[in-house]
């Protein structure tokens, strides 16, 4: 009975893994804005609904919106200029731009479907409109790159594999090893997303008439703000700023 139980457990675990593989592979579709095949479970409409639903929570998490309406208008104006003069204008997404009140957390991010945010802590360190355009262009790149939807699908696939290994092996060590490997794989995708958004951000800046060289200044600001980083790059979701600067220089040469 014990041997039979082990065999049944392996079959069930294998079935879970196979189901995850089939589901993941069947979600493949072409992204016309980046010219690549992606694996995504969400439609554009679902991405926009998710972004809209999540926006109030994100605003609250970062201390609300910054009260200076003139600065909010400035960010919206630059953001919309980037959208209207780039490939983002052909996408179905509804872009909104927000300055968050948080004066301590240096961050900028985008939600699925179009909402783009920058904290006052980062905004206050910028030295030019072009640097702001670089950050907003990078975040627009995440939206048209469908990176959130892509990572949701990949995380679902990873979870299926980890669950299948745990069920099939009955071994805590094996399931822990699978979880570690899955985490590193998803981190790798995160770094790739950042580099792809840097590339898209450079193109978006150039198309909208901004100086892409200012993206290098943004990287320097981020590097100085982060301080010494002893974590190996492969264990981080974001590439090292020096690595990003090298790739940005190549993107500038490519798109100019």
N, C-alpha and C positions, 0 to 999 in steps of 0.2 A: 504493500500500500504506500509505503514511504517513497519507493522508487516511482510508482505511478503518479503520486502526488507531485513529485519533482518534475516529471515529464509534462504533466498538465500545466504546471506553473510556467514552464519554459514555453509551451505552445501559446499560452495566454499572453505572456510577455512579448513573444515574437509578433503575435497578432496586433498588439498595441503599437509596436514599432512600425509594422507594415502599414497600418491605418494612418499613422502620422506621416509616413513618407508619401503615401498616395495622396493624402489631403494637401500636403505641402506642394507636391509637384503639379497637382491639378490647378493650383492657384496662379500659375505662371501667366503673365501678360506683358505686352510691350509698353514701355513708358515712352511716349513720343517726344517728350521734352528733354530726355537724356539719351535716347536712342539705345536703351538697354532692356533686356528681359528681366522682370522682377517677379517676386513671389509675394502677392498681397491678397489678403482676405476681404478687404474693405473696398467698397465703391467710393468714388469721389464724393457722392452725396453723404455716405456714412462717415467719411473723414471729416467733412464740414460739420456734420451734426455732432460728432465727438469733440471737435475743437470748440464749437460754440458752447456745448454743455460744460466743458472743462474750464472755460475762460474765467468765470467768476471765482472759482476755487484758486486758480493761479494768481489772480489779482489779490485775493485775500491773503494768500500765503506770503506774498512779498509786500505786505503792509499797505495795500490799496494802490490806487493810481496817484501819481505825483500831482499835487494841487495846482501847479503852474500850467494853465491852459495854453499859454503862448508856446511853451516847450512841447506840449502835446500836439499842437497844430503843426509845429516844425517837423516833428517826427512823422506825423501822418503825411505831410506834404512831400517829404523826401521819399518815404516809403511808396507812396502812390506814383511818384515820378519814376522810381525804379521799376515798378510793375508795368506801367503804361508804355514804357520804352524798351521792354525786353520780352523774352519768350514767356515770361510769367503772365503776360497779358492774354496769351492764347489758352491758358489753363482755365479750368472751370472753377477755381477756388476764389473765395471771397476774402481778400486780404484786409486785415485791420492791424493797426500799429499802436502800441501802448508803451508809455513811460511809467514804470513802476516806482513807488516811493522808496523802496528799500535802498538805504544809503550805505549799507555795509557789504552786501553780497554782490560781487562783481559777476554779472551773468547776463546773457541774452539767449533767448530760445524761441522756438516756434511750436505751435500745436498743429495737429493735423488739420488740413483744410484752410489754413490762412492766418490765424491769429499770430502776431509776432510781438515779442516783448523785449524790452531792455531795462535793466535796473538803473536807478539814478547813480548808484555807486560806479557803474561802468561808464555811463553817459557823461558824468562829471569829469572823467579822466581823458575824454576825447579832445583832440586838438583842432579838428576841422570837420566841416560838413562831409567831406569825402570819407573820413574815417567812419562817421556815422553811417554813410551810405554803404560802406564796406561791410559793416556788421549787419545791417538790415538786408543787404543783398545776400550775404551768407545764409541768413535765416530763411529768406525766400527760397534759396536753393534747397533747403531741407524740405520745404513744402512741395515744390514741384518735383523733387527727387522722391517723394512719398516715403521718406525714411521712417517715419513713425509707423505707418501701415506695414512697411516691410519688416520692421523689427518685431511688431506684434505677431506676424506670421512666423517669423523665425523662432521667436520665443515659444510659440505654441508647438512647433516642430521639436524643439529641444526638450520641452516638457514631456512630450510623447515618448521620446527616446529614453529619458531618465526614468519615467514611470515604467516603461517596458523592461528596462534593465533591472529595476528594483523588484518588479513582480517576478520576472523570469529567473533571476539569480537567487532571490531570497537572502542576498548578502548586503549588509549595510555598507561594507567597504566598497563593493562594486558600484552601488548606487551613488555613494559619495564621490567616487572617481568620475563617474559619468557626469555628475553635477558640476564638478570642477572643470572638466573638459568643455561642457556645454557653456559654462560661464565665460571661459576664455574665447570660445568661438564667437559668442555674441559681442564680447568686447572688441574683437577684431572687426566685426561688422560696424561697430560704433566708430572706430577710427577711420574706416573706409568712408563712412557717411560724412565725417567732418572734412576729409580731404576732397570728396566730391563736391560738397557745398562750398568749399573754398574756391574750387575751379568754377562752379556755376556763379558764385558771387562775383568773381573777377569779370566774367563775361557780362553779367547783369550791370555791373558798374560801368563798364566800357560802353555798352549799348545806351546807357542813360546819360553818358557824357561826364562821368566822374573819373578821377585819376586813380587807377587801380594800384599804383605804387603806395597809396595811403594804407592799403591793407597790411603792408609790412610794418607800418607804424602801429597798427592795431595789435599785431602779433607781439611787438616789442612791449606794448603796454601790458598785455596779458602775461608775458614772461616775467616782467618786473613785479607784477601784482601777485603772481603765484609764488615767487621766491624759489629757493633751491628745491628741486624735486628729485628725491632719491628713488622713486618708484620706477622700475623698468617700463619702457613705453608699451611693451606687449601686455602689461598688466593694467593699462590705463585705457579708458574709453576715448580719450582725446590724444591725438599725436603730440609729440613734443613741439613747442613753438618753433624751434630751429628747423625741424623737419618740415613743418607747415610753411615756413618762409621760403624754403627751397622750392617746394611744390608751387607756391604762389608765384614765384619768379618765372617758373616754367609756364604757368597758366597765362601770365601776362604776355609772354612771347608768343604763345599759341593763339591768343584771341585778338591781339592788336594788329 
